[in-house]
Amino acid sequence: MQTADYKNVEIRAGFVRDLQERNERVSVDNIYKRFRETGRFEAEKCKRDDAHKPHIFWDSDVAKWLESAAYILAKRQDAELKGRVEEIVADICANRRADGYFNSYFQVYEPENVFCKRTEHELYCAGHLIEVAVALRDAGADEKLYAAMLRYADYIYDRFYVKKDTGFYTCGHPEIELALVRLYEASKEKKYLDLADYFLEERGRHEEESYAFTYPSYHQSHLPVREQKTAEGHAVRALYLYTAMADVARIKKDAGLAEACKALFADIVGKKMYITGGTGSTYHGEAFTFAYDLPNFLAYSETCAGIALALFCDRMAKLENRAVYHEIFERVFYNNILAGESRDGKGFFYVNPLEMHESAYDYNESLKTKLFCPIPERVEVFDCSCCPPNLTRFIESIGKYIYGFEGDEIFVNQYISSSIKTDTAKISVRSEMPFGGKAVIRFGGRGRLNLRVPAWNGGVSMKINGKKVEPDISDSYIRIDCDGDFEIALDFKIKARFVYANENVWQDNGRKAVEYGALVLCGESADNGKNLGTVRIPSLSGAKAAKGELFTLRVSAERLRTDGALYSYEPPKKEKVALRLIPYFCWANRGKGDMQIWWL
Amino acid sequence: MQTADYKNVEIRAGFVRDLQERNERVSVDNIYKRFRETGRFEAEKCKRDDAHKPHIFWDSDVAKWLESAAYILAKRQDAELKGRVEEIVADICANRRADGYFNSYFQVYEPENVFCKRTEHELYCAGHLIEVAVALRDAGADEKLYAAMLRYADYIYDRFYVKKDTGFYTCGHPEIELALVRLYEASKEKKYLDLADYFLEERGRHEEESYAFTYPSYHQSHLPVREQKTAEGHAVRALYLYTAMADVARIKKDAGLAEACKALFADIVGKKMYITGGTGSTYHGEAFTFAYDLPNFLAYSETCAGIALALFCDRMAKLENRAVYHEIFERVFYNNILAGESRDGKGFFYVNPLEMHESAYDYNESLKTKLFCPIPERVEVFDCSCCPPNLTRFIESIGKYIYGFEGDEIFVNQYISSSIKTDTAKISVRSEMPFGGKAVIRFGGRGRLNLRVPAWNGGVSMKINGKKVEPDISDSYIRIDCDGDFEIALDFKIKARFVYANENVWQDNGRKAVEYGALVLCGESADNGKNLGTVRIPSLSGAKAAKGELFTLRVSAERLRTDGALYSYEPPKKEKVALRLIPYFCWANRGKGDMQIWWL
């Protein structure tokens, strides 16, 4: 399956357009300012400034911000934004080495160690720079960085693939692999695909450097990639790697690599993924742990890992289109990824816990030496601020993930209000999702339309050109042969439903979550007081959804109340309460407090 | 209230006698061997041996082992044990400094730093040496160490109280305070009480040294002690301190200090104690955390903290006898403390979790850099091996905690089969506890007998000299005026009961524990398979207790079974299961596995 060029997709009025407008109005500008004041852009000038010594991964922050800008510039003129982009691009181009190499940290602080330290993110930064170079060129916003990055990619090719004179074989943080595939697809230069392939295949075949605290699976270097069948180690690293594996498996039609990708995907979504689509069950290495280990309060579930899972889903669907990839994309997008940003567009979460206990956070903050604890409110910038610009670039690029094409087959994979024109057809989607189940698809042209039936669908009714038609559903798609102009009105039944975790997930035993369509709901103490853990929801019948400023589901519930004793033979009393649930992605917008997803 | 001299108490056939026999036959000997092979006893020779460099707290390990031996030698001749004691005592006496100071680490490795480093346990070690000196003398086993420790205490008095030329005011790890009270009670020398009092009162009044990772409340130095109303910091440190505070409050009839002790006790048992009597909710500082924070798997609940809580209960009862102190003593003894030792008497737990997840332990072990994780099987010796000899000395001294006296009032506080003779009476207890509710008390003499009604009692029937009598209960004691010979047969109704934690304990929300008399029960995967968290106990009616090799309660329960999906709209199916519960203190004696106390 091929997906659409995002430039051909117009995002129309609706939920995602609102997200993009906030992104453009607030987030991209605000991140620019935070990065400016922390010296990230200045660092690209490659001038020694010990007071603002760059982190080894600052180039990647800059690149992801630039990539966000590239997608915006593809849509519309914005002189100020273009000026900002040009200045940064000029700095990168001007300050790279004659041989094409660019790294604002290594050139200034450790020139003698270029490509010597596997753990220090050089190829990771290079990958993001390559990605943005392709994006800027594709957006018609810049060619200079593209030319520079071709040079840089050639230099990497020469050092790692031809001369093999570097201090390591594969990067400690995957990203270069998928970037090289992107460069290959933009340039059609096979050497970049060869290099991506080489980086994949060399992984796990050498004793390679690692951080003192880590273990080979942290870097996904414990086995050759095609022997990897379970998701291990740092979640973002892992998912970027798997994304590149799926890319190469598709392009090279490599069945063995495709099998590894399918096994990894199955391991993640079958054993290691939060209900929000989040991954990474521990802060220790920001990593996958073992099957069914999904702690809620101490989840890691990094925003970048959510984005990386969405990318992996996209690549898997391109490799072999199945509805499940879009289901998981939908889950991780509407829940884990969107939770990464505050309603005002300024604040970000790096870590996305599924439960918040304010008292635990406050206690931890009171200690001189803190332990890991998720934060209860989003912040504007982090020391390691990878997530904010990753989120802004992702939101701008959502057009990529709505439509698919395979021969005469046309797929609507996400019900996001939008339109697209292809050589043979024009399609538009007008959708209430995620807050309602209705969508109208207009199609003009010829082909077989495949409309994905969401996993949460509780029954669908369909009208074609105003006439009720029983949908023909197979493999979770409604199939409609079209020739001419069609208006298909879909009404997926959306209602609040309990979701139960597998019995092996001990952290959720005896509890259930509430979903409303694609949305995982949560309750906050702002609406429901403290001790959310004592709230039992006997039934969702009578639950009422209300779309106010905040989508809210009102549910009749009961709260278990005990007397004052720490331990008692008296069973708790049941007190009726009206519980208010909101989308998980909306949590933590009303000050510090408690939050919960899994209910008695 | 005064308690009995343990030498006057004969422990008779029954549960505790079995414990003591195992202790004498196996544990004390086995710990001796482990300490011998790790160089702990050799260290007392104060010869530099860098291959076996002593830990700063080894003297305290040795002292607690000696104290265990002292209690045994008070009961019976044991030439081998006596020889071992004499050799160690001779080494300590021979190698102390001319001024009385003794510390096997500082004398050899840092003589220039004597009494300069607050955090390094010098006074803690001194305290344990003083305690054993008193114990050996009291047992009639040795006078030399007592004389030496009087000299040492005088030296401490001189340096800290008179000259004040030391590098700190109060010890980083309380223990010296309660040891000095013990020395005062043995010697009647008021200066030792003054010094104990001084150490208490100075605490929290100075900026004092701390470890880099800690905070003042870790050492209970955040406030003057009489202003401390909540239990804070390292649990063993805290509870040793509170024990000494209660001692001094009683001896000096200090109402202000007594109030602080009562507030601290109330804070612990009302907000910070596990159902097992364990304390310390985090490995980070082995510390109390905040009210109602009682994680089960990541509990710390150190064996030494259990013993320290028992000591605090004892001192509180002496300060002001109330049944609650004996209730908590009973809880912590039969559950937290006894869980510290394996059935064979060789293995020990330092940490006593209330839940075990083998998969989490195995995963953690597989990492190069491990996080804190409780161990699923007991070991014979730890690097910091404070708990094993603390447990052996505690078990040998249980005679202290059974009877109480206050004027003509005679208290039976624990139903442990035993007998005692006083000047005016002889009393014996024959009891089935903890596995049954019957006890026969024989009394000869005159006075008012007060027989404690356990908190778990479900109804008591009583016969006095064979005749049924309605018990006169007030403040949880059955009061019987006695003059002559009495046989009182008590039958406390014992049955399995659910216990519910306070609604604020989020880790236990929606769950309940099962108690059988004084015993907290648990289930292990050895009997019940994996996924204990999915087991729901609808009712305890029909639960059957069986006293085999292992006390077992058979309970009809249901297991929630899901299909294979990670998340599903299908509610779990209920499968009937026969659940086998055993006493918590018996867990982890049948290999690695899962364990759980709190059930759906």
Interface residues (C-beta under 8 A of the other chain):
Chain A: A212 F213 T214 Y215 V269 G270 K271 M273 I275 T282 H284 T289 F290 A291 Y292 D293 H357 S359 A360 D362 Y363 S366 L367 K368 T369 L371 R497 F498 V499 Y500 A501 N502 E503 N504 V505 W506 N509 G510 R511 K512 A513 K530 N531 G533 T534 R536 L560 R561 T562 G564 A565 L566 Y567 S568 Y569 E570 P571 P572 L600
Chain B: A212 F213 T214 Y215 V269 G270 K271 M273 I275 T282 H284 T289 F290 A291 Y292 D293 H357 S359 A360 D362 Y363 S366 L367 K368 T369 L371 R497 F498 V499 Y500 A501 N502 E503 N504 V505 W506 N509 G510 R511 K512 A513 K530 N531 G533 T534 R536 L560 R561 T562 G564 A565 L566 Y567 S568 Y569 E570 P571 P572 L600
